[in-house]
């Protein structure tokens, strides 16, 4: 993986091999952000939902768990589609 992402970069190594504390902190952040996103209702404007969903998706993508990464990518796809749809309506 290091060759794919540019050799012996310390930052890439840290991203691909988080410590237990870093992973726990990321998971706590995901829990907080997920609760915020889940609290929205159908009446919440899409812009407000997307503004809160984007950081959650970003955090999920940076996780080492493939299922969470997939969830983050799906959220990003949803946000991109909603933005495209909104522009088409204008």
KOLBAKE-786988 format. One record per atom (N, C-alpha, C): residue number from 0; atom name; residue in three letters; x, y, z. Coordinates in pm, 1 decimal. Example, Ala and Ser with C-alpha at 12.3 -4.5 7.8 and 13.67 -1.06 7.14 Angstrom:
2
{atom 0; 'N'; 'ala'; {1319.0; -569.0; 780.0}}
{atom 0; 'CA'; 'ala'; {1230.0; -450.0; 780.0}}
{atom 0; 'C'; 'ala'; {1320.0; -330.0; 780.0}}
{atom 1; 'N'; 'ser'; {1285.0; -225.0; 708.0}}
{atom 1; 'CA'; 'ser'; {1367.0; -106.0; 714.0}}
{atom 1; 'C'; 'ser'; {1290.0; 3.0; 787.0}}
END
This chain:
90
{atom 0; 'N'; 'unk'; {81.5; -120.0; 0.0}}
{atom 0; 'CA'; 'unk'; {0.0; 0.0; 0.0}}
{atom 0; 'C'; 'unk'; {85.8; 126.3; 0.0}}
{atom 1; 'N'; 'unk'; {196.2; 123.4; 73.1}}
{atom 1; 'CA'; 'unk'; {280.3; 243.1; 77.5}}
{atom 1; 'C'; 'unk'; {329.6; 282.7; -60.8}}
{atom 2; 'N'; 'unk'; {363.2; 184.3; -145.0}}
{atom 2; 'CA'; 'unk'; {408.0; 215.4; -281.2}}
{atom 2; 'C'; 'unk'; {296.2; 283.0; -359.5}}
{atom 3; 'N'; 'unk'; {176.0; 235.7; -339.7}}
{atom 3; 'CA'; 'unk'; {61.1; 292.3; -409.4}}
{atom 3; 'C'; 'unk'; {39.5; 438.4; -371.2}}
{atom 4; 'N'; 'unk'; {62.1; 470.6; -244.5}}
{atom 4; 'CA'; 'unk'; {34.6; 605.5; -194.1}}
{atom 4; 'C'; 'unk'; {159.0; 691.7; -178.0}}
{atom 5; 'N'; 'unk'; {268.1; 654.6; -237.9}}
{atom 5; 'CA'; 'unk'; {382.2; 745.4; -238.8}}
{atom 5; 'C'; 'unk'; {498.8; 707.2; -151.5}}
{atom 6; 'N'; 'unk'; {521.9; 581.9; -131.0}}
{atom 6; 'CA'; 'unk'; {643.4; 540.5; -62.7}}
{atom 6; 'C'; 'unk'; {632.5; 536.4; 88.0}}
{atom 7; 'N'; 'unk'; {732.0; 594.0; 152.2}}
{atom 7; 'CA'; 'unk'; {746.6; 582.0; 297.3}}
{atom 7; 'C'; 'unk'; {693.1; 702.7; 372.2}}
{atom 8; 'N'; 'unk'; {589.4; 762.8; 322.6}}
{atom 8; 'CA'; 'unk'; {532.4; 880.6; 386.4}}
{atom 8; 'C'; 'unk'; {480.3; 846.6; 525.7}}
{atom 9; 'N'; 'unk'; {522.0; 923.8; 622.5}}
{atom 9; 'CA'; 'unk'; {478.3; 903.9; 760.9}}
{atom 9; 'C'; 'unk'; {327.4; 925.0; 772.3}}
{atom 10; 'N'; 'unk'; {276.3; 1024.9; 701.6}}
{atom 10; 'CA'; 'unk'; {133.1; 1053.8; 708.0}}
{atom 10; 'C'; 'unk'; {51.0; 939.0; 649.7}}
{atom 11; 'N'; 'unk'; {95.7; 882.6; 538.2}}
{atom 11; 'CA'; 'unk'; {24.1; 770.8; 477.0}}
{atom 11; 'C'; 'unk'; {30.1; 649.7; 569.2}}
{atom 12; 'N'; 'unk'; {144.9; 624.4; 626.9}}
{atom 12; 'CA'; 'unk'; {157.7; 512.2; 720.3}}
{atom 12; 'C'; 'unk'; {62.6; 530.1; 839.1}}
{atom 13; 'N'; 'unk'; {55.3; 649.9; 892.9}}
{atom 13; 'CA'; 'unk'; {-33.9; 676.0; 1006.5}}
{atom 13; 'C'; 'unk'; {-180.1; 658.7; 967.5}}
{atom 14; 'N'; 'unk'; {-215.4; 700.2; 846.0}}
{atom 14; 'CA'; 'unk'; {-352.9; 686.1; 799.1}}
{atom 14; 'C'; 'unk'; {-389.9; 540.3; 779.4}}
{atom 15; 'N'; 'unk'; {-297.7; 462.0; 724.4}}
{atom 15; 'CA'; 'unk'; {-325.8; 320.9; 696.7}}
{atom 15; 'C'; 'unk'; {-310.0; 231.6; 818.3}}
{atom 16; 'N'; 'unk'; {-240.8; 280.1; 920.2}}
{atom 16; 'CA'; 'unk'; {-214.5; 200.6; 1040.1}}
{atom 16; 'C'; 'unk'; {-241.2; 283.4; 1166.1}}
{atom 17; 'N'; 'unk'; {-367.7; 319.8; 1190.4}}
{atom 17; 'CA'; 'unk'; {-397.0; 403.9; 1307.5}}
{atom 17; 'C'; 'unk'; {-372.7; 328.3; 1437.9}}
{atom 18; 'N'; 'unk'; {-336.3; 404.2; 1539.3}}
{atom 18; 'CA'; 'unk'; {-319.4; 344.0; 1671.6}}
{atom 18; 'C'; 'unk'; {-457.9; 312.6; 1728.6}}
{atom 19; 'N'; 'unk'; {-459.6; 233.5; 1834.1}}
{atom 19; 'CA'; 'unk'; {-586.7; 199.2; 1899.1}}
{atom 19; 'C'; 'unk'; {-657.1; 325.0; 1949.2}}
{atom 20; 'N'; 'unk'; {-580.8; 419.7; 2003.1}}
{atom 20; 'CA'; 'unk'; {-639.7; 544.7; 2052.6}}
{atom 20; 'C'; 'unk'; {-697.9; 628.4; 1938.3}}
{atom 21; 'N'; 'unk'; {-625.2; 635.4; 1827.3}}
{atom 21; 'CA'; 'unk'; {-674.5; 710.8; 1712.3}}
{atom 21; 'C'; 'unk'; {-802.7; 649.1; 1657.4}}
{atom 22; 'N'; 'unk'; {-804.4; 517.8; 1650.0}}
{atom 22; 'CA'; 'unk'; {-922.3; 448.0; 1599.3}}
{atom 22; 'C'; 'unk'; {-1040.7; 466.9; 1693.3}}
{atom 23; 'N'; 'unk'; {-1015.9; 462.6; 1822.8}}
{atom 23; 'CA'; 'unk'; {-1123.2; 485.0; 1919.6}}
{atom 23; 'C'; 'unk'; {-1178.2; 627.0; 1908.5}}
{atom 24; 'N'; 'unk'; {-1088.6; 723.6; 1892.1}}
{atom 24; 'CA'; 'unk'; {-1132.7; 862.0; 1875.7}}
{atom 24; 'C'; 'unk'; {-1215.5; 880.8; 1749.5}}
{atom 25; 'N'; 'unk'; {-1173.0; 816.6; 1640.8}}
{atom 25; 'CA'; 'unk'; {-1247.7; 823.5; 1515.4}}
{atom 25; 'C'; 'unk'; {-1385.3; 761.5; 1532.7}}
{atom 26; 'N'; 'unk'; {-1391.3; 647.4; 1598.9}}
{atom 26; 'CA'; 'unk'; {-1519.5; 580.0; 1620.6}}
{atom 26; 'C'; 'unk'; {-1613.1; 663.1; 1707.7}}
{atom 27; 'N'; 'unk'; {-1559.2; 730.7; 1808.0}}
{atom 27; 'CA'; 'unk'; {-1642.2; 819.0; 1891.0}}
{atom 27; 'C'; 'unk'; {-1695.2; 936.1; 1808.7}}
{atom 28; 'N'; 'unk'; {-1609.1; 992.2; 1725.3}}
{atom 28; 'CA'; 'unk'; {-1652.2; 1102.8; 1638.2}}
{atom 28; 'C'; 'unk'; {-1762.9; 1057.0; 1544.1}}
{atom 29; 'N'; 'unk'; {-1747.8; 937.3; 1489.1}}
{atom 29; 'CA'; 'unk'; {-1848.7; 882.5; 1398.4}}
{atom 29; 'C'; 'unk'; {-1981.5; 866.1; 1471.2}}
{atom 30; 'N'; 'unk'; {-1976.6; 818.3; 1594.0}}
{atom 30; 'CA'; 'unk'; {-2100.7; 800.7; 1671.3}}
{atom 30; 'C'; 'unk'; {-2172.7; 934.1; 1691.4}}
{atom 31; 'N'; 'unk'; {-2097.7; 1037.3; 1726.9}}
{atom 31; 'CA'; 'unk'; {-2156.9; 1169.4; 1750.8}}
{atom 31; 'C'; 'unk'; {-2216.0; 1224.8; 1621.6}}
{atom 32; 'N'; 'unk'; {-2138.8; 1217.7; 1513.5}}
{atom 32; 'CA'; 'unk'; {-2186.9; 1271.3; 1385.8}}
{atom 32; 'C'; 'unk'; {-2306.3; 1191.6; 1333.7}}
{atom 33; 'N'; 'unk'; {-2303.9; 1058.1; 1351.9}}
{atom 33; 'CA'; 'unk'; {-2414.9; 975.0; 1306.9}}
{atom 33; 'C'; 'unk'; {-2543.0; 1011.7; 1382.0}}
{atom 34; 'N'; 'unk'; {-2531.5; 1036.1; 1510.8}}
{atom 34; 'CA'; 'unk'; {-2648.9; 1075.5; 1591.2}}
{atom 34; 'C'; 'unk'; {-2706.1; 1207.9; 1541.6}}
{atom 35; 'N'; 'unk'; {-2618.4; 1301.8; 1506.9}}
{atom 35; 'CA'; 'unk'; {-2665.0; 1430.2; 1454.2}}
{atom 35; 'C'; 'unk'; {-2740.1; 1411.6; 1323.0}}
{atom 36; 'N'; 'unk'; {-2685.7; 1329.8; 1234.1}}
{atom 36; 'CA'; 'unk'; {-2748.5; 1307.0; 1103.8}}
{atom 36; 'C'; 'unk'; {-2881.1; 1232.3; 1121.1}}
{atom 37; 'N'; 'unk'; {-2884.7; 1135.0; 1208.4}}
{atom 37; 'CA'; 'unk'; {-3006.7; 1056.5; 1229.1}}
{atom 37; 'C'; 'unk'; {-3117.3; 1137.6; 1295.4}}
{atom 38; 'N'; 'unk'; {-3081.8; 1248.6; 1358.5}}
{atom 38; 'CA'; 'unk'; {-3181.9; 1332.5; 1425.5}}
{atom 38; 'C'; 'unk'; {-3260.9; 1418.0; 1326.5}}
{atom 39; 'N'; 'unk'; {-3212.4; 1430.2; 1203.4}}
{atom 39; 'CA'; 'unk'; {-3284.4; 1508.6; 1104.3}}
{atom 39; 'C'; 'unk'; {-3415.1; 1440.6; 1067.4}}
{atom 40; 'N'; 'unk'; {-3511.1; 1522.7; 1027.7}}
{atom 40; 'CA'; 'unk'; {-3640.1; 1470.5; 983.1}}
{atom 40; 'C'; 'unk'; {-3653.6; 1495.0; 832.6}}
{atom 41; 'N'; 'unk'; {-3761.1; 1448.3; 776.3}}
{atom 41; 'CA'; 'unk'; {-3786.5; 1471.6; 633.5}}
{atom 41; 'C'; 'unk'; {-3805.9; 1619.2; 603.9}}
{atom 42; 'N'; 'unk'; {-3838.9; 1696.3; 706.2}}
{atom 42; 'CA'; 'unk'; {-3859.6; 1840.7; 688.5}}
{atom 42; 'C'; 'unk'; {-3729.1; 1920.4; 690.8}}
{atom 43; 'N'; 'unk'; {-3621.3; 1856.6; 730.1}}
{atom 43; 'CA'; 'unk'; {-3492.6; 1925.1; 735.1}}
{atom 43; 'C'; 'unk'; {-3446.0; 1952.8; 591.9}}
{atom 44; 'N'; 'unk'; {-3409.1; 2076.5; 563.3}}
{atom 44; 'CA'; 'unk'; {-3363.0; 2108.4; 427.5}}
{atom 44; 'C'; 'unk'; {-3242.8; 2022.7; 386.5}}
{atom 45; 'N'; 'unk'; {-3238.7; 1987.6; 258.4}}
{atom 45; 'CA'; 'unk'; {-3131.7; 1901.7; 206.2}}
{atom 45; 'C'; 'unk'; {-2994.2; 1962.9; 230.2}}
{atom 46; 'N'; 'unk'; {-2981.9; 2094.2; 215.5}}
{atom 46; 'CA'; 'unk'; {-2852.5; 2160.0; 237.0}}
{atom 46; 'C'; 'unk'; {-2802.0; 2138.4; 379.6}}
{atom 47; 'N'; 'unk'; {-2893.5; 2148.3; 475.2}}
{atom 47; 'CA'; 'unk'; {-2855.8; 2129.1; 615.5}}
{atom 47; 'C'; 'unk'; {-2817.0; 1983.0; 641.6}}
{atom 48; 'N'; 'unk'; {-2894.2; 1890.2; 586.2}}
{atom 48; 'CA'; 'unk'; {-2862.2; 1746.8; 601.0}}
{atom 48; 'C'; 'unk'; {-2727.0; 1715.6; 538.6}}
{atom 49; 'N'; 'unk'; {-2704.3; 1767.6; 417.5}}
{atom 49; 'CA'; 'unk'; {-2578.4; 1740.5; 348.0}}
{atom 49; 'C'; 'unk'; {-2459.2; 1801.1; 420.4}}
{atom 50; 'N'; 'unk'; {-2478.8; 1919.3; 478.7}}
{atom 50; 'CA'; 'unk'; {-2370.1; 1984.5; 552.6}}
{atom 50; 'C'; 'unk'; {-2327.1; 1901.7; 672.7}}
{atom 51; 'N'; 'unk'; {-2419.2; 1828.8; 732.5}}
{atom 51; 'CA'; 'unk'; {-2385.8; 1742.9; 846.5}}
{atom 51; 'C'; 'unk'; {-2342.2; 1603.8; 800.9}}
{atom 52; 'N'; 'unk'; {-2393.2; 1559.8; 687.5}}
{atom 52; 'CA'; 'unk'; {-2361.2; 1425.4; 638.5}}
{atom 52; 'C'; 'unk'; {-2221.3; 1418.5; 579.4}}
{atom 53; 'N'; 'unk'; {-2175.2; 1526.0; 517.2}}
{atom 53; 'CA'; 'unk'; {-2043.3; 1525.5; 454.6}}
{atom 53; 'C'; 'unk'; {-1930.6; 1492.0; 553.3}}
{atom 54; 'N'; 'unk'; {-1923.4; 1556.4; 670.8}}
{atom 54; 'CA'; 'unk'; {-1816.7; 1519.8; 765.9}}
{atom 54; 'C'; 'unk'; {-1828.1; 1374.4; 813.0}}
{atom 55; 'N'; 'unk'; {-1951.0; 1326.0; 829.4}}
{atom 55; 'CA'; 'unk'; {-1969.6; 1185.2; 867.9}}
{atom 55; 'C'; 'unk'; {-1914.7; 1095.0; 758.2}}
{atom 56; 'N'; 'unk'; {-1949.9; 1122.5; 634.7}}
{atom 56; 'CA'; 'unk'; {-1901.8; 1040.9; 523.4}}
{atom 56; 'C'; 'unk'; {-1749.4; 1043.2; 516.2}}
{atom 57; 'N'; 'unk'; {-1690.9; 1160.3; 536.7}}
{atom 57; 'CA'; 'unk'; {-1545.3; 1173.5; 533.6}}
{atom 57; 'C'; 'unk'; {-1480.2; 1090.2; 643.7}}
{atom 58; 'N'; 'unk'; {-1536.3; 1095.2; 762.9}}
{atom 58; 'CA'; 'unk'; {-1482.2; 1015.7; 874.2}}
{atom 58; 'C'; 'unk'; {-1495.0; 866.7; 845.0}}
{atom 59; 'N'; 'unk'; {-1608.6; 826.1; 791.3}}
{atom 59; 'CA'; 'unk'; {-1628.5; 684.8; 759.8}}
{atom 59; 'C'; 'unk'; {-1527.2; 636.7; 656.3}}
{atom 60; 'N'; 'unk'; {-1499.9; 719.1; 557.3}}
{atom 60; 'CA'; 'unk'; {-1405.9; 681.6; 451.4}}
{atom 60; 'C'; 'unk'; {-1264.2; 663.0; 506.5}}
{atom 61; 'N'; 'unk'; {-1229.4; 735.7; 611.1}}
{atom 61; 'CA'; 'unk'; {-1094.1; 725.2; 666.0}}
{atom 61; 'C'; 'unk'; {-1078.6; 610.8; 765.0}}
{atom 62; 'N'; 'unk'; {-1185.4; 537.4; 791.5}}
{atom 62; 'CA'; 'unk'; {-1178.8; 423.6; 884.0}}
{atom 62; 'C'; 'unk'; {-1110.2; 305.6; 816.3}}
{atom 63; 'N'; 'unk'; {-1060.8; 212.3; 894.8}}
{atom 63; 'CA'; 'unk'; {-995.3; 93.5; 839.1}}
{atom 63; 'C'; 'unk'; {-1095.1; -19.6; 813.6}}
{atom 64; 'N'; 'unk'; {-1216.4; -8.4; 864.7}}
{atom 64; 'CA'; 'unk'; {-1319.1; -110.3; 845.5}}
{atom 64; 'C'; 'unk'; {-1383.5; -90.9; 708.1}}
{atom 65; 'N'; 'unk'; {-1373.7; -192.7; 623.6}}
{atom 65; 'CA'; 'unk'; {-1422.7; -182.7; 486.2}}
{atom 65; 'C'; 'unk'; {-1572.5; -151.2; 480.0}}
{atom 66; 'N'; 'unk'; {-1649.2; -203.6; 572.5}}
{atom 66; 'CA'; 'unk'; {-1793.3; -177.8; 573.6}}
{atom 66; 'C'; 'unk'; {-1821.8; -30.1; 599.4}}
{atom 67; 'N'; 'unk'; {-1746.8; 30.3; 690.6}}
{atom 67; 'CA'; 'unk'; {-1764.7; 173.6; 718.6}}
{atom 67; 'C'; 'unk'; {-1717.3; 259.2; 602.1}}
{atom 68; 'N'; 'unk'; {-1609.0; 217.6; 537.3}}
{atom 68; 'CA'; 'unk'; {-1560.9; 289.9; 420.1}}
{atom 68; 'C'; 'unk'; {-1667.5; 287.5; 311.1}}
{atom 69; 'N'; 'unk'; {-1726.9; 171.0; 289.2}}
{atom 69; 'CA'; 'unk'; {-1833.6; 157.8; 189.0}}
{atom 69; 'C'; 'unk'; {-1951.1; 247.9; 223.8}}
{atom 70; 'N'; 'unk'; {-1989.3; 250.9; 350.8}}
{atom 70; 'CA'; 'unk'; {-2099.7; 338.1; 393.8}}
{atom 70; 'C'; 'unk'; {-2066.9; 484.5; 365.3}}
{atom 71; 'N'; 'unk'; {-1943.0; 524.1; 393.0}}
{atom 71; 'CA'; 'unk'; {-1900.9; 661.4; 367.1}}
{atom 71; 'C'; 'unk'; {-1906.8; 695.7; 219.0}}
{atom 72; 'N'; 'unk'; {-1864.1; 603.0; 134.9}}
{atom 72; 'CA'; 'unk'; {-1869.6; 625.6; -9.5}}
{atom 72; 'C'; 'unk'; {-2013.7; 635.7; -57.6}}
{atom 73; 'N'; 'unk'; {-2101.0; 554.4; -2.6}}
{atom 73; 'CA'; 'unk'; {-2242.6; 561.0; -39.8}}
{atom 73; 'C'; 'unk'; {-2304.4; 694.3; 1.7}}
{atom 74; 'N'; 'unk'; {-2266.2; 742.9; 118.2}}
{atom 74; 'CA'; 'unk'; {-2315.9; 874.4; 161.2}}
{atom 74; 'C'; 'unk'; {-2265.5; 985.0; 68.8}}
{atom 75; 'N'; 'unk'; {-2137.9; 977.3; 29.8}}
{atom 75; 'CA'; 'unk'; {-2082.7; 1076.6; -62.8}}
{atom 75; 'C'; 'unk'; {-2157.3; 1072.1; -196.0}}
{atom 76; 'N'; 'unk'; {-2186.1; 951.6; -242.0}}
{atom 76; 'CA'; 'unk'; {-2260.5; 936.2; -366.7}}
{atom 76; 'C'; 'unk'; {-2398.9; 1000.2; -355.2}}
{atom 77; 'N'; 'unk'; {-2464.5; 978.1; -241.3}}
{atom 77; 'CA'; 'unk'; {-2597.0; 1035.9; -218.5}}
{atom 77; 'C'; 'unk'; {-2590.4; 1189.0; -219.8}}
{atom 78; 'N'; 'unk'; {-2491.1; 1245.0; -152.7}}
{atom 78; 'CA'; 'unk'; {-2475.1; 1390.1; -147.7}}
{atom 78; 'C'; 'unk'; {-2451.2; 1445.0; -288.4}}
{atom 79; 'N'; 'unk'; {-2362.9; 1381.2; -363.1}}
{atom 79; 'CA'; 'unk'; {-2333.4; 1426.5; -499.0}}
{atom 79; 'C'; 'unk'; {-2458.0; 1419.8; -586.7}}
{atom 80; 'N'; 'unk'; {-2534.3; 1313.3; -574.8}}
{atom 80; 'CA'; 'unk'; {-2655.9; 1299.7; -654.5}}
{atom 80; 'C'; 'unk'; {-2756.7; 1408.0; -618.0}}
{atom 81; 'N'; 'unk'; {-2773.5; 1434.1; -488.5}}
{atom 81; 'CA'; 'unk'; {-2867.7; 1537.9; -445.9}}
{atom 81; 'C'; 'unk'; {-2825.5; 1675.2; -495.9}}
{atom 82; 'N'; 'unk'; {-2696.2; 1702.7; -493.6}}
{atom 82; 'CA'; 'unk'; {-2646.3; 1831.2; -543.2}}
{atom 82; 'C'; 'unk'; {-2671.1; 1843.0; -693.5}}
{atom 83; 'N'; 'unk'; {-2644.7; 1735.2; -767.6}}
{atom 83; 'CA'; 'unk'; {-2668.3; 1735.2; -911.5}}
{atom 83; 'C'; 'unk'; {-2816.4; 1754.7; -941.0}}
{atom 84; 'N'; 'unk'; {-2900.8; 1682.4; -866.7}}
{atom 84; 'CA'; 'unk'; {-3044.6; 1691.6; -886.7}}
{atom 84; 'C'; 'unk'; {-3094.2; 1833.9; -859.0}}
{atom 85; 'N'; 'unk'; {-3041.1; 1893.5; -754.7}}
{atom 85; 'CA'; 'unk'; {-3080.2; 2030.5; -717.9}}
{atom 85; 'C'; 'unk'; {-3040.8; 2129.6; -828.1}}
{atom 86; 'N'; 'unk'; {-2924.9; 2111.5; -887.5}}
{atom 86; 'CA'; 'unk'; {-2881.0; 2200.2; -996.2}}
{atom 86; 'C'; 'unk'; {-2966.4; 2180.9; -1121.2}}
{atom 87; 'N'; 'unk'; {-3007.5; 2058.5; -1145.7}}
{atom 87; 'CA'; 'unk'; {-3093.1; 2030.4; -1261.6}}
{atom 87; 'C'; 'unk'; {-3229.8; 2097.5; -1248.6}}
{atom 88; 'N'; 'unk'; {-3276.3; 2112.3; -1127.0}}
{atom 88; 'CA'; 'unk'; {-3407.2; 2172.5; -1102.4}}
{atom 88; 'C'; 'unk'; {-3404.4; 2324.1; -1119.3}}
{atom 89; 'N'; 'unk'; {-3286.8; 2383.7; -1114.3}}
{atom 89; 'CA'; 'unk'; {-3275.8; 2529.8; -1123.9}}
{atom 89; 'C'; 'unk'; {-3277.2; 2578.4; -1263.7}}
END
